[in-house]
Amino acid sequence: MSCKSASVLTALGVVTLVSAGTLQAAERVDLIVKNAHVLTMDASRTAYEKGVVAVRGDTIVAVGGPGLLGRYQAEIVIDAGGDIAMPGMINLHNHIAMVAFRGLGEDGVENRLFEFFFPLEKEMLSRDLIRVASRQGAIEMALAGVTLVADMYYHEDEVARAVAEVGIRGVLGETVIGFPVVDAAEPWGGLAYAEEFIKEWKGHPLITPAVAPHAPYTVPPEWLLKSKALAEREGVPILFHMAEFAHEERLIREGVGAFPEEKSVVRYLEELGFLSDALLAAHVIYVDEADMAILKRHGVGVSHNPKANSRGATGMSPAWEMFGKGLDIGLGTDGPMGSNQMDIVNVLGYAASVARLRGQDGRRFTPYELVSMATMGGARALDMEDQIGSLEVGKKADIVIVDIHAANMQPIYDPYAALVFSAYPENVRTTIVNGEIVVRDRVVKTADLEVHEREWKALTKRVAEFAKTLE
């Protein structure tokens, strides 16, 4: 190759010097993150202090050290300035549209569920509220580095539109329950709604539709099995509340009929034939070792929601024991009426504190294990570990950049410990999902924030006016 030809190609940005006297065409990609402390969260715990991640389309094509910069070129290059680059965090359990009611009934209400929440849902829920509130929730999570949320509620097609608009992933379950609700005039009508929702959204790059029978005490065996059959037929997940309450066996007896005295909730569900690897179970507090073995045998995923469980005084999950037994367990928040916050950053250290308090053992959960639960743990619980959860070649480009230079993050000797015990959600600088920049330098780049602000203010004004009648 002549010197003249090399000069022209270099000017065009398609040739890189790789060694003295040698020219090699640089590979074009769409986005590069460079100069990052990359925590891949792969099986070997690989990390790169001056790491590079190269992305083409929605997929990671290279992860490694600074030498990769000589092999790849992109129009969009994000210099992380030494900040942490890690996989996006996964919120395994939420009801995001409830954010419209967050903060109500917090002051000395004897029965918040019946005095505030149920009346609010009955009067206020609508397609419009669910769409706008879900967008608000998705914005909040994107700003905090959550790149996937698993959600159960009503009008999940509206939740899907809002989540996709913001640009994060959603595993979204349409609720099946035994009484009329906002999107189903007849008991169990959510199952037919779920079937149409699944057909409409199946195959979307960001949205995984699901069916969500509410709980074993609100859904009898017949409808649990119908929900499972739909999920199997369509190849989609099942989202479900399980073993959340100490008296759940009694609730099942009162809600759906006879419950054998000697059975646990898990054994009851196994004998029904309801458990499967498509099932993601939220809470899972009241289980023993035999129950854990059953859940592992069936490949059931578990969402550990320590903040909501503590706040609601429902109990402390044996999450550490489940993790140690190799169950597919990740972290969730529950709805914003349950824990108020929807980020996973705040859950990390809290999960350690609860496990250590429960076992009176300060060694439970290392920082690495907790970051793993927030990333690969969530991916495994959803059977999506081949697509997301770690920064590896061939996986989807869901990347979060966390500021290590903020005062609260200094000094930083162990990046995992800093994430778990020092970080705030506000330390997230950039959120990339499916190769697209959703948040850059703490600014959402996807949703029309002016339109959203108008709709959000109008919505919360209506909610506030109605809430005054409940005081």
Sequence and secondary structure as in RCSB ss.txt:
>XXXX:A:sequence
MSCKSASVLTALGVVTLVSAGTLQAAERVDLIVKNAHVLTMDASRTAYEKGVVAVRGDTIVAVGGPGLLGRYQAE
IVIDAGGDIAMPGMINLHNHIAMVAFRGLGEDGVENRLFEFFFPLEKEMLSRDLIRVASRQGAIEMALAGVTLVA
DMYYHEDEVARAVAEVGIRGVLGETVIGFPVVDAAEPWGGLAYAEEFIKEWKGHPLITPAVAPHAPYTVPPEWLL
KSKALAEREGVPILFHMAEFAHEERLIREGVGAFPEEKSVVRYLEELGFLSDALLAAHVIYVDEADMAILKRHGV
GVSHNPKANSRGATGMSPAWEMFGKGLDIGLGTDGPMGSNQMDIVNVLGYAASVARLRGQDGRRFTPYELVSMAT
MGGARALDMEDQIGSLEVGKKADIVIVDIHAANMQPIYDPYAALVFSAYPENVRTTIVNGEIVVRDRVVKTADLE
VHEREWKALTKRVAEFAKTLE
>XXXX:A:secstr
  HHHHHHHHHTT EEEEETTEEEE EE SEEEEEEEEE   TT  EEEEEEEEEETTEEEEEESGGGGGTEE S
EEEE TT EEEE EEEEEE GGGGGGTTTT SS TTHIIIIIHHHHHHH  HHHHHHHHHHHHHHHHHTTEEEEE
EEES HHHHHHHHHHHT EEEEEEEE SS BTTBSSTTHHHHHHHHHHHHHTT SSEEEEEEE  TTTS HHHHH
HHHHHHHHHT  EEEEES STTHHHHHHHHHS   TT  HHHHHHHHT   TTEEEEE  S  HHHHHHHHHHT 
EEEE HHHHHHTT     HHHHHHTT EEEE    TTTTS   SHHHHHHHHHHHHHHHT TTSS HHHHHHIII
IIHHHHTT TTTSSS  TTSB  EEEE SSSGGG S S HHHIIIII  GGGEEEEEETTEEEEETTEE SS HH
HHHHHHHHHHHHHHHHHGGG 
